[in-house]
Amino acid sequence: MQNKNNIEKAKLMRKAHRYIALLLITIIFTGCTGNPKQDKQVYESPAEAKAAQAEKASILNHEAAMYIEQRQYQKAETLLKEALTEDMTYAPAHNNLGLVYYHQQQYYTAAWEFEYAVKLMDNASEPLNNLGMVYEAVGQYEKAHGYYERAYKADPNNVQIIGNYARNHVRQGLRNDQVRTLIDEIILRDNRTDWIEWAKEQRAVMGK
């Protein structure tokens, strides 16, 4: 009788082992196959998140630019800092934040933002020109000259850069063919009345 009971127990144990083995196999294969769609979403989510952050930074930067035009610098600063929280590498926001600080005469902080924008934008003309304005504002005309020169080389048709570059020449007392060329370009191409009048005065003083 005891032997019979032992045999029955052995059979039950074998069945239990087979059930456990089958259950483990099912779990393993289910986990391996998974849901391809879900796996793909997990893989792509970092890139999608970064794109979304960059888009939000762009929207905030655009809104801040409008406040800068309205001279509402505090509102612009708040939006630009929020934009850079979304995407620290969004260069236009650094450039615009530099403009906010420049208009508030916080020149050191403005220069830092413009320099960061120059690095991120691969020597684009706008932040280079803005750096020139910062150094010119604090009387460092030679240093400003270098940035204006780089900005002019990057975008020789930009009338704002031409005007700043010409003015910097005059402030340094430079009277050469280059400044004559710059002044003539202002007279011919600029649509800002005050700049055209200034250029004509300078041309008259310099002569031919």
C-alpha positions in Angstrom: 0.0 0.0 0.0 2.8 2.3 0.9 4.6 1.6 -2.4 1.4 2.5 -4.3 1.2 5.8 -2.5 4.8 6.6 -3.3 4.2 5.8 -7.0 1.2 8.2 -7.0 3.2 10.9 -5.3 6.0 10.5 -7.9 3.5 10.9 -10.8 2.0 14.0 -9.2 5.5 15.5 -8.8 6.4 14.8 -12.4 3.2 16.4 -13.6 3.9 19.5 -11.4 7.4 19.7 -12.8 6.1 19.6 -16.4 3.5 22.3 -15.6 6.1 24.6 -14.1 8.5 24.0 -17.1 5.7 24.8 -19.5 4.8 27.9 -17.6 8.4 29.2 -17.7 8.7 28.6 -21.4 5.5 30.5 -22.0 6.7 33.4 -20.0 10.1 33.5 -21.7 8.7 33.4 -25.2 6.0 35.9 -24.4 8.6 38.3 -23.0 10.9 38.0 -26.0 8.2 38.5 -28.7 6.4 41.3 -26.8 4.7 44.1 -28.7 6.9 45.4 -31.5 5.0 48.7 -31.6 5.6 49.3 -27.9 9.3 48.5 -28.3 9.6 50.9 -31.2 7.9 53.7 -29.2 10.3 53.3 -26.3 13.3 53.4 -28.6 12.2 56.5 -30.4 10.9 58.4 -27.4 14.2 60.3 -26.6 14.5 61.7 -30.1 10.8 62.6 -30.1 11.1 64.3 -26.7 14.1 66.4 -27.9 12.3 67.5 -31.0 9.3 68.5 -28.9 11.5 70.5 -26.5 13.2 72.3 -29.4 9.8 73.1 -30.9 8.6 74.5 -27.6 11.8 76.5 -27.2 11.3 78.0 -30.7 7.7 79.1 -29.9 8.8 80.7 -26.6 11.7 82.4 -28.4 9.4 83.8 -31.1 7.0 85.2 -28.4 9.9 86.7 -26.5 11.2 88.4 -29.6 7.9 90.3 -29.9 8.3 91.5 -26.3 11.8 92.7 -27.1 10.5 94.8 -29.9 8.0 96.3 -27.5 10.8 96.9 -24.9 9.1 94.6 -22.4 12.4 93.1 -21.4 11.3 91.4 -18.2 8.6 89.4 -20.0 11.0 88.5 -22.7 13.6 87.4 -20.2 11.1 85.1 -18.4 10.1 83.4 -21.7 13.7 83.0 -22.9 14.8 81.4 -19.7 11.8 79.0 -20.0 12.9 78.3 -23.6 16.4 77.4 -22.5 15.0 75.2 -19.8 13.3 73.3 -22.6 16.4 73.2 -24.8 19.7 74.6 -23.5 21.3 74.4 -27.0 18.7 76.5 -28.7 21.0 79.3 -30.0 18.4 81.9 -31.0 17.1 82.0 -27.5 20.7 82.7 -26.2 21.1 85.5 -28.8 17.8 87.1 -27.8 18.5 86.8 -24.1 21.8 88.6 -24.8 19.8 91.4 -26.4 17.6 91.6 -23.4 20.7 92.1 -21.2 22.2 94.5 -23.7 19.2 96.8 -23.6 19.3 96.7 -19.8 23.0 97.6 -19.9 24.0 94.3 -18.3 26.9 94.1 -20.8 28.9 91.3 -19.2 26.0 88.9 -19.1 24.9 90.0 -22.6 28.4 89.2 -23.9 28.3 85.7 -22.3 25.0 84.9 -24.0 26.2 86.2 -27.4 29.4 84.2 -27.2 27.4 81.1 -26.4 25.2 81.8 -29.4 28.3 82.3 -31.7 29.5 78.9 -30.7 26.2 77.2 -31.3 25.5 79.0 -34.5 28.9 78.4 -36.1 30.0 82.1 -36.2 26.7 83.4 -37.6 26.7 87.2 -38.3 23.9 88.3 -35.9 25.5 87.3 -32.5 28.9 88.5 -33.8 27.4 91.9 -34.6 25.8 91.9 -31.2 29.1 91.2 -29.5 30.5 94.2 -31.4 27.7 96.4 -30.0 28.5 95.2 -26.5 32.2 96.1 -26.7 31.5 99.3 -28.5 29.0 100.3 -25.7 31.7 100.0 -23.1 34.3 101.9 -25.2 36.4 98.9 -26.3 36.4 99.9 -29.9 39.3 97.8 -31.1 37.7 94.6 -29.7 34.3 95.6 -31.2 36.1 96.2 -34.5 37.2 92.5 -34.6 33.6 91.2 -34.1 32.1 93.7 -36.6 34.7 92.6 -39.1 33.8 88.9 -38.6 30.1 89.7 -38.8 30.7 91.7 -42.1 32.6 88.8 -43.6 29.8 86.4 -42.7 27.1 88.7 -44.1 28.5 91.6 -46.2 25.0 92.6 -47.5 23.5 93.3 -44.0 23.0 97.0 -43.8 22.8 97.0 -40.0 26.2 95.3 -39.8 27.6 97.7 -42.4 26.4 100.7 -40.4 27.8 99.4 -37.1 31.1 98.6 -38.8 31.4 102.0 -40.4 30.5 103.8 -37.2 33.2 101.9 -35.3 35.8 102.9 -37.9 34.8 106.6 -37.4 35.0 106.3 -33.6 38.5 104.9 -33.9 39.4 107.8 -36.1 40.1 105.5 -39.1 40.0 107.3 -42.5 40.7 104.7 -45.2 39.2 103.3 -48.4 37.3 100.6 -46.4 35.4 103.1 -44.3 34.6 105.1 -47.5 33.2 102.0 -49.1 31.1 101.2 -46.1 29.7 104.8 -45.9 28.9 104.8 -49.6 27.0 101.5 -49.1 24.9 103.1 -46.3 24.0 106.0 -48.5 23.0 103.8 -51.4 21.4 100.8 -49.7 20.2 101.8 -46.2 16.6 102.8 -45.7 17.1 104.3 -42.2 16.9 108.1 -42.6 19.1 108.9 -39.6 21.8 106.5 -40.8 21.8 108.0 -44.3 22.1 111.5 -42.9 25.0 110.4 -40.7 26.7 108.7 -43.6 26.4 111.8 -45.8 27.9 114.0 -43.1 30.8 111.6 -42.7 31.4 111.4 -46.4 31.5 115.2 -46.6 34.0 115.4 -43.8 36.2 112.7 -45.4 36.0 114.1 -48.9 36.9 112.0 -52.0 
